[in-house]
């Protein structure tokens, strides 16, 4: 749902969450691979009840050991007599959502986008009011390191988690460029048209 093409290293592509235009993604119990991939595992099985098996899969994927992944999946499959696949929901690039949404995925993404937009709005406000880069990044660091509640998550708590995640992403961006360039990139993102999320 970005305004414009995604860079190859964009998290939604490298994390296996997005399907690029005119391309395909194969999803298996071991993860997801796009059609141009050379074997990098970009997602992990989450349906197994065996946490040790999942840990083994994740470790093998991090180390890009494909035979180990195949062995782990094969061993896990021996415990199953059948597999069912269901489609719960998906977002299109224009913000349209389809699917039954039994996992409340729409609300989660909507909250994430709102938290990101609000954080970028705050940075934009700080820049327009001549705040220094040091002040801006001090605030981002505060958001990124904020403590989160342990009790059952309310919508407000989920929003805070999403805002914290976005602040952490901005701090990672800061490690790859100088502060001024990072803020300029953030403001460009803020000023792009954002799709309105809506259900079909």
N, C-alpha and C positions, 0 to 999 in steps of 0.2 A: 504493500500500500504506500510505497514511497512515490514521490512525484518525480518520475524519471527512472532510467534503468539502474539496477543495483550493481554495485561493484562486485567483482568475483569473490572478495573476502567478506562481503556483508554477512552478519551472523545468521540471517534467515536463510541464506543459501548454504553457508558452510555448516550450519547446524541441522540441515536436512528438513527445514520447516516449509520452505517455499519451493514451488515448481516453476521454473523459468518458462517464458512463452515458447511455444513450439518445441517443448522438450518433455521428457518422461522421467519419472522417478520410480525405481523398483524398491518396494518396502518389504522387508522380511523380518523374521524374529531376530536376526542379527543386526538389523538396522536398515538404513536407506542409502542407496547409491544412485547418483544421477547417471544419465546415459553416457556422459562424457568422462565419467570418473575412471581413474586407473586402479581403484581398489580401496580408496580411503573410506573407512566406515564413518558415517556422519550422524548416526542415531543408534540407539540401543534398545534392545528388547525390554519391555516394561511389564509384560503379562505373566511372567513366571512367578510362582509362589516361592521359588527357591532363591533366597537372597544371595547365597554363596555362588550360585550359577550366574546371577546377574553381575556380581562383583567380578567374577572371572571374565565375563564378556567385556565389561568396561575396561578392565586392565589390558586385555588382549587388543581391544580397539585402540586404546591410547598408544600402544606400542606397535600398532599396525601389523599384528601377527594374524593374518587371515586363516591359516590352517588351525590355529588354536581357537579362533572364533567358530569355525565350522565344527570342530570337535565338541565345543561347549554347547552349541545349539543342538547338535545331534544327540548328545547325552541328555539334554533337557527334554527333547521331543520324545524320548523313550518313555517318559512319564505321562504322556498324553494319548488319549484315544481318538480325539477329534479337535479340530480348530475351527472357530467361526470368526469371520471378519465383519465388522460393521463400520459404516461411515457416519460419524456423528456431526460433522460440520466442517465447513471450509470458508475462508474469506477469498473473494476475488480482489484484484488489484484496485478496483473502484470503490472498495469498502463494502460491497454487497456480501451478505452472509447467507449460506444455505445449509440445511441439515436440521435434524431434530434437536440437537444441542442438549443432550441429557447430562453433559458434564459441565454446563454453564461456561463453555469456552467463549461464547460471544461476550458475556459480561466481563470475563477476565481480560480479554483483548481490549475491550472498550475502556476498562479501568487503566490498563497499561498505557494506552494511547493518551488518555486524559492526563495521567501523571507525567508522561514525557512532555506533552504540550505545555502543561503548567510550569514545569521546571525550565523549559526553554523560554517561556514567557517571563519568568522571574529574571533569567539571565539578560534577556532583552531589555527589561525595565532597568536593571542595574547599569547596563552599558549606556542607555539613553540618559541616565541620571549621573553619568560621569563617575561611577564607582571604579576603583582601581582593579586591575587584574588580580592583585593579591586578595582584595576583599571578595571578589567574585568566586575565586577558587577556594577561599576559606569557607564560604557558604556551601559550595558544592561538596567539599570534604566533610562538612558537618552532616549534610544529608546522607552522603555515602556511608558514614560511620554511625548513623543513628541506630539506637537499639529498637528492637521490635517486640511486640507483645507475645507472650507464650500461650495465652489462652486461645480459644477458638476464634478464628479470624473473622472479623466483621468486614464489611465493605470498605470502611475507612482504613482498617489495618492493611487490607490488600492494596489499597491505593498507596499507602506509605511504603510498602514493600516494593511496589513498582517504581515509585519515585526514587527509592534508594538504589534500585538496580540501574536506573537511567543515570543517576549521579555517578555510579561506579563506572559505567560505560564512558562517561565524559572524562573521568580521571584516566582511564586507559588511553583514550584519545590524546590526552595531554602528554603521555609518555612518548608518543610518536611524532610530536611537533611542538613548537614553542607555544606559550600561553596565548599570545595574540592570534596566531593562526587557528588554534583550537576554538577560541571564542568566535572568530569570524565564520568558521565552518558551522558552528552551532547556530549562529544567527541566520545563515543561509538556509539551514534546515527549517528553522522556525518560520521563515518568510515564504516558504514554498506552500502551494495549496495543499491542504490536508483533506483526504477523502472523508466523507461523512459515513460512519459505519451504520448499516441498516440491514434488517432482516428482509429476506424475500417473502 
